[in-house]
Structures are given as structure tokens and as C-alpha cells.
Amino acid sequence: MRRRRLAGDDGARARGGAGGSAGAHAARPEPVTIDLTVLDDDADQEHDQRSGRRGAPDRGTGRPAHRVAWAVAAVAVVLAGSVVAASVLDGARTVDLTALAGGLDPLETPPRTAWSVPVDPHGGVVVAPGTVVTVGDRLTAYAVEDGRPVWRSQPLGDGTTCLPGPEEVARDVVVCLRPTSARGHVRLTTVRSDTGRTVGTRVAAVAGSAVEPVGEADVVRAWSSGRDVVVVREDAATGDVRWERRLEHDRATGARLAARVPQSDVALDVSRGVVAVVAPGVVATFTEDGEPIESGEIWTVVRMTDGRYVGTAYGSGTASVYGEDGEESFRFAGRALEASLTDGSAPGVLLANTFGGVAGVDAATGDTVWTLPVAAYRAVARVDGLAVLETESSYHAVDVETGEQHWALRLPDRARWPALTDGSSLVVTRAEHGRPPELVSVALEDGDVEWTWRVPEGVYHVFTARGRLFLLGDDRLTAVS
């Protein structure tokens, strides 16, 4: 394999200030473009066909099947005029990337095995503070640093599944679900994630598997009540109710859903600060505190680091910014592009897919700041004022405030394991036909490929915990560094 280096000044790009029009940047220099296919003389250009096996890196997200299959996006608090702009900037928070799902400690060389433990092929893995927990007939927690056993829970019984999944952030409790003989009910067992002690066991009504963790020690669950749907947030261990909402069946909503995303059961998604519910004749989106954001229409909504929300209407090309109370502040054209991997930098500009390019949008007013003719449909990371956007066959690094494109990386044969970052590099997955996928580390500064690493056979998922990279296979969990 040949590693391609850029010229010393190729990646150097001065960053302009916020604001300005699209025309102000028309004379920007051409971005550095790298074709990853030159890295391997024997590279096969066909797409990886491993998607037929369980969990193979493909166009999926790695989320459990009961999650609502819609994309999500987010933004930042709006008041008025210059006061709003100041509020947006002041409201930004610096985020510790290693506390996020996909956040890495610096990984300057290809990974090496640090430790490995067996896993039940019918179980799973949960991320807890400082540990990773394997699910089998009971839970076993291993220290992230060295893999030593920390605790074991009481037996849980066959058919148990546990939350949160490995692609989510750690919480104070692990919530385990086991079917009961009563239809529409599960046995819900809550275990302290620091000690393994069981702190609550109860039977709860649930539609299918519509239970999701929220906050440090709560769950949201949903169930059918006649044709209506009931949604409740409660203490996972005790069932003490934080809020409850009854969503009435609406015939017109049912007709719209049937034409767009047919649902035969209740689908619940709790992620990125938002609770979303879809069922026959019912669709609604709430804040985690139960404040309504949208109802009757499908919107992809997420919360950003300053507490506001951004949402995109399904199929309409319209996005809205909401305050912390869920009230709409303004709308703008396009689909919001917000990365879950973000350090909270450059909060004054939002990104939008305009279905012919990408636009920078003033976070206080919704006005267009700049445009760029890159057909990106996803923002995979937003770090130090730089956003990495994904197209069908490439990645593009764009200055959030100015729209200047810094570099582009062609990666036609790629899989969709989640992107990872340590703040200076982006790790993505390349999949070649007939071969295990490989991880590719790309320097955020200039798009230079730093290293590639072939993933061992049998690995079907990668995730991070406390900054460390983990590989999950059919029968092994492996920590690498």
C-alpha cells in the first residue's frame, strides 16, 4: 500500500469571518482533492456485498431494528437582531468529544489489540461509565482501560435485551427487557451501571419493543390504548412518572402516514434530545421534557449544544428552528445538516442541504450566509469550525463560517459504520468486495490519509467507549488502541 502525502502548503487555508454572501467567496481557491483508490494497487472498485450477514457495514446505521428509520439533524436559541447573534455565540458550549458516541482518544497509528473478552452471540454490549458490559444470562462489566472484570449482575433469564446499545452514550443505569406471558408487557429490570446491583424490577406495558433510555436513569415507553398511543417518561427503576402524553388517533394523519411510511405498530425513537413517535394515525415529536414540537406530520428534529432544536419536514425541503420550549422561531429552505459528532464550535452558522448544494444559514435569522455546489446529504462531523460532509462517493471538509472548501476525499467503496473522530482526525470505513472492511484515518486539517487498517474477520460493528475503540464480533469483544 502506498501512502499519499500532500504538498506542504496544500492543506493551508486561511479561515474567514462569519457572515458574508455567497458571491464573496466565488474566487476561493480550489480544494485539495484526494482519490483514495490510489492507496492500494490491488483495490477492487466493486461495492462490498457483505450486507447479507448480520450487522455487516452497509447503508444501515447499526441501530436496533425497532428504531424509527429517519435521519436526524440539529441547531442552536433565537431571540432577535444582534442580541440573538450574541445569544447564539454565548450559548455555545465546548463539548468533550470522548464523551460522545464516536469520540476517540488520539489514534495516531493503526489500531493494535489491547484486550479481548468473549461475548454471548445472542446477547449484546452496553456502554457504561468507565466500563463496557456484555449481555448474556447475566451482565458482566469490564474496565475500559484494561479489560479486568469489575462486576457481574444477578441472572437475567433467557431472551433478555439491554439498553443503551453500544452506539449510545453511557448512563447511570442499564435497563434490561424480558418478554412476559402477558401480551403487550415486558419485565423491566434496572441495574446500576457502576456496581451491577439490581435497583428495580417491574412489569410494564409496551407496544412491541418501544422502550428507550433517556437522561441518566429514566426510560420513555409507549403503548397502544385502543386506537390512541400513550407515551410516558418515568424513572426506570420505580416507574415514577415525569410526564405522560396521550396521542389521539387521527384519520387524516393515518392517510398521510400510509402514503409515506406505513406503520403497523408503535415506533419510538429517543435520540439527540428528542422523543419521536409514529403509529397508525399518530405522529408526534417532543422534547425530552415532554414539550410538543411537531404533531401530525413527520419531522426529523434534534437538539443542539445551546439547547435549541432544528427540524426538517419529511419530503418538503423545509427546516425550522425551535426554542428550548419547542416553539418554532423561524423557517428556512433546505434540509438541516447537523452532525452528532460536534464540539459546539462555530454556532453562528447552520448547514442545510439545498438539494443542489449546501448552504450556510445564519443561526439567528435563517438568512443564507453562503452557498456551495456540493451535493452533500449528511454531516458526519463538525469540529473546530470545520464540517465534514458526505456525498454518494466522497467526503468534503468545509469551513462552517465562510463556506470555503478545504479538501475533498474520494471514497467510492465505503461502508456505513459510524464515523469516529479525536478532534484532529476522522476515521471512516472503506469496504471492498470480498474483503473485510478497513478503517481509514483522515487528517481534518488537510484531508491527508494518515493510515488504513484492515478490520479482522468476523467483526460486525465498531463503537467507542470513553475514547477507546471497540470491535464487536460474533463471539468476541476486542478493545484496540
N, C-alpha and C positions, 0 to 999 in steps of 0.2 A: 504494500500500500504506500502510495506517495502522499505526503502531507504538503499541501499547498500553502505557501506564505504570501501575504500581500506585500507590496512595496511599503517602505516605512511610512510614507505620508498618505497612503490610500485611505486609511480609516480616519484621518484627522478631519473633523468637521466642526467649524465654529457654530454654536447654537445661538440663534437669535432670541429676541424677547418675545413675550406673549403678545397675541393680537396680530393685527395686520390683515390684509386681504390676500386672496389667492394670487392676484396679479403681482403682489410684492415679491413673490417667490418664484416667478416664472423663469428666472435666469439661474436658478440653483444649479450647482454642478451635478453631473451625472453620478448616481450612486455606484459604489463598488458592487459588482455582481460576481458571485462565485458559483460555479457549477460543481456540485458535489460528486457528480458522476465521474469526474476525473480522478477521484481519490483512489479508486480501485480499478486496476486494469481489467479485472475479470468481472466487473459489476454487471449483473443481469438487469436489463431495463424493464422486465415484466413485473407487474404488481404481485405482492405477496398474497398467496391464496390460502394462508393459514387460518382464515376466518372461520373455517368449518369446525375447528376444535374449540373447546370451551375456553372462553376468556382470551382467545388469541388477539393480538394487537390488530385492530381493524378500525372501521369507521365508528365503532361504538365508543362509549365513554368509560366503560368499566363500572358504571353504577348498577345497583341491583335492578332487576327487570321491572319491579313494581314502581320505580321512579317515573314521574311524568317525563316523556321524551320531548322536551322542548329546550331550546337554547336559552341561556340567561345572560343578562348584561346589567351594569350598574352606574351610578353617578354621585354627585355631591350637593347644600342648603341655599335657598334662594330668597332674597328679600326684594331690594330694588336699587337700581342705579349703582353708583360707585360703592355704596355701603354693601351691596350684595357681593361685588367683586372682592372686597376686603374680607367679607364673611367667609367666602369660599376659600380664600387663601389661608385665613386664620384657622378655619375649621379642619384643614388637612392635618393628618396625623402620620408620623413616621411609623411604619409597620415593620416589625421584626419578621423577615421573610421565613426564617426557620420555624416560626410558629404557625405558618400556613401549610396546608397540604400542597406538596410540591416544592417547598422551600428546602434548600440544601446548604450544608456547610461547604466551604470551598473544596472543590474536587478537581485539582489541577492536573491529575494524571488519570489514566484509565482505571476503573474500579478494580479492587482486589478483595477477595473474600476475607471478612473479619471473623464471622462466626455463623453457624448454621444449626437449626434445630428441626426435628420432624414436625409435620402438621398432619392432622386428620384430613384426608382427601375430601371428606364430606362435611368438613367443618368450615372454618374461615379464620380471619385475623381481624383484630380490633386494635386501634391505636389508643394508648392511654398515656397519661403524663409520665414520661421517662421510661415507659415500657411498651413492648408490643405483646399482645395477648392472643394466644392461639385458642381456637374453639374446638372442642371435642366433646367427650362425655362430661367434661368439666373445663373451666378456663384455667390456663397456665400463663402467667406473666413472666416475660424475660426482659432483663435490663437492656436498654438500647445500646449502651456502651460496650458491653462485653458478653451479652447473652446468658448471664447467670440467672437461674430461676429466682424469682422474687416472691411469688405467692401462687397458690392453687386454690380454686374455689371449691365449694361443695359440688357434688354431682348435679348435673342439669337435666339429664334424660335425653333420650334419642329424639332426633328431629328438631333440636334447638338451633335457632339462629340468633345472632347477637349484633347489636348496634353500639357505636357507629362503625361503618365499614372502614377499610384501610385507606380509602381515598379521602377521608374526612379528618378534621382536627380532633385532638384528644379532649375528653370531657371528664368530669369528676366521677361519673358512673358509667358502667356498662349495662345496657338493657338487653335482656335475652327473652325471646319469644318462643313458646312451645304450643303446638296445637292442643286443643282440649276436645272432649267428646261433644261439647255443646257447640253447635254450628254458629259461626259468627263471633266466636270468643277465643281468646288466647290466654295462656298463663304467662304473665309478665313478671319476670324476676329481675330485680335491680341489685347490682353488685358494685361495691366501692372499688374504683379503679386503682386506688393506692394500696389497698390491703387485701382485696378479694373477698371481703366479708359481705354476705348477703344482708341487705338492709330492707328488703321488701319483696313479698310475693303476693300476687293477687290475680284474679281473673277479670279481664276487661273485654268489652265489646269492640270488635274491629271488623271493618269490611276488607276481606282478603288479608293483605299484609300492610294496611295503611296505618303504620306506626312509624314515627320518625323522631329521633332525638333533637332537642333544641335547648339552647343555653347549656349550663353546666350540669344540671341534674333533672331536667324536665323532659317530657315527651309531648308530641302532638299526635292524636289519633283521630280517626274518622270512621263513621259507620252509618249505615242506612237506617232511616226511621220512616217506614212507609216509602214514599217517593222522595222524601226530603233527605238531606245529609246533615249529620251533626258533627261538628269539629270542636275539639276541646284541647286546650293546653293544660297540663297538670304535672304535679310532682310525680316523677317516675315511680318512686318507692311507695308513696302513701296514697296517690290519687287525688290529693288536694287540688282543686280546680283553680287555675289562674284566670282563664276566661273560657267561655263557651259560646259558639255561634251555631244557629240552626239555619241552614241554607234551603230555601224552599224551591221545589221543582218548578221550572218554568218551561212551558211548551215551546215558546219561540227559541229559547236558548237551546233546547234539545234538538230542534231542527237545524240550527246553525252548527252544533257540535257534530251531528250526524253527517253533515256535508264536509266537515273538516277533519276532525279526529274522533272517529267512533269510539265510544267507551261503553263497556258492558258492566263495569264495576266502578268503585270509587278509586281514583288515583290521587295520591297525596305526595307532594314534594315539599320538603322543608330544607332550603339551602340558601346560602348567601343572604341571610337576613329576612327571608320571605317565606310565607306559608301559602301554597297554591293547591287548589282542589279542583278536580274535574270529575264529573259523574254524569250519567244521563240526565239532561235537563238542569244541570248545576255546573257553574264555573265561577270561581271567586279567588281573589288574591288578597292576602292580609299581611300586615307587618307581624313580626314575632310577638308583639304585644296585643295582637288581635284587632288592630285598627284596619278597616277596609281600605283597599287601594283601588281595585277594579272588580267589577262583577258583571256577569252576563256575556262577556267577551274574553277571549284568551289573550292575555298579555304576558310577556316574559319580563319579569321585574326582579331587580336585585338591589341590595343596599350597598352604598359606597362608604368609604372610610370616614366621611364627615357626617354621616347619619342620614343623608337624603337617599332617595331612591330614583332609579330610572327604569322605564319600561318601554317595551315595543309591542305595538298591536300586531297580533298574528295576521299575516297576509296583507297588511295595509301600508307598510312602509312609513308608519308614523310612530314617533317616540315621544314620551312625556317624562318630565322631571317632577318628582313629588317631594313635598316636605317631609319632615320626620313624623308628622301626624298622618301621612298618607294622602294629604290634599294635593291635587295637581297644581303646579306652579306655572309651567309653560310647555308647549309642544314644539317639536322641530322635525324636519323631514329626514327620513332615513331610518336605519335600524341601529340602535346603540351598540357600540363595540366596547365592552369593558372586560378586562382580564381579571380572573380570580387571583392570579399571582401579581399583586401590586404592592408597592411600598408607599403609596399615598402621595407620590411626588407629582408636580405639575397639575394641581387640582383645578386650575382655572379653565382648562380646555377638556371637553368631552370628545370622544371619537364616534363617528357614525359611518355605517356602510350606506352609501347613496345609490347602490345598485348600478354603478358605473364607475365608482371610485370610492375614495374615503374623504371625509370632511372632518375638520376640527371645528367644534361648536363651542361657543362661549358658555361656560358653565353657569353663568349668572343670568343670561338673557336668551340663550338659544340661537343667537346670531351666528352665521357662518364666519369663521376666522380664516380658514384656508381650505383648499381642496387639492386632492392628489389623485391622478388617474391610475390607481392600483385597485384591482377588483378583489379586495380582501373581504372575507366573510367571518373572520374570527380574530380577536386579540388574545394572544396566548400569554403575554407577559407585559408589564408596564413598570419599568424600573429606572430610577434616576432620570426621569423626564423622557425616557425613550420607550416607545411601544413597539413590540414585535407583532406584526400582523401576518396572518396565514392566508394564502390563496390555495387553489387546487394543486399547485405544483411547486410552491416556493414560500419563503419567509422574507418579510421586508421590515427593516428597522426604520422607524420614523420618529423624528423629534415631535413630541406632543404639542409643544407651544408654537412651533413655526411651520410644521408640515414638511420640513426638509427630510428627504430620504437619505439615510446614511449608508445603507448597504442592502443587498438582496442576496439570498442564498437559494439556489435551485435545488429542490429535493423532491423529485418526482415519485420515487418509490418510498413512501413513508407510511408508517402505521400510526394509529392514534392512541398510543399510550399517552398519559398526561405529560405536558411539558414540565420541566423542572428548572429551577434557577437558584444560584447562590448570590445573585446580585451583580455578578460580573460575567457570568457565562449562562447560556441557555442550553439545556440538554433535551434533545428531541430524539425521536425514534425513526430509524430507516429500516424498511422491510424489503427484502429481496426474495424473489420467487424461489421456493425450495430451500431456503436457508433460514436459520434463526435470525430474528431481528438484531440490529445493533444500535447502541446508543451513540449519539453524535453530540459532542460538546462544541458550541459555537460561542466565540467571544462577542459579547454585546457591544464592545467598543467599535469593532471594525468588521465583524462577520467572518473572521478567520476561523477555520475549523481547527480546534486545538487537539482533539483526539477522537478516535472512534473505538468502540468496544463491542465485540460480539457477545450477545446475551447467551448464557448456557441453555442447552436443550431443556425443554420441559417447563420453562418459566412462562407464565401466562399473565402476570401483572407485575408492575413496578409501582412503588409508592415511597413516601418519605415519612420519617418519624423523628422529631427533634433534630432535624438537619441531616440525618443519616439515610442512605438509600437502601431499600429492601427489595428483594426479588422473591416473588411468591410462585412456587411451583406446585405440582400435583401432590407432592409429599414432603417438600422441604420449604422452610423459610430461611432465607440467607441474607445476612447483613453484609454490605460491602462498604469500602472506604477508599 
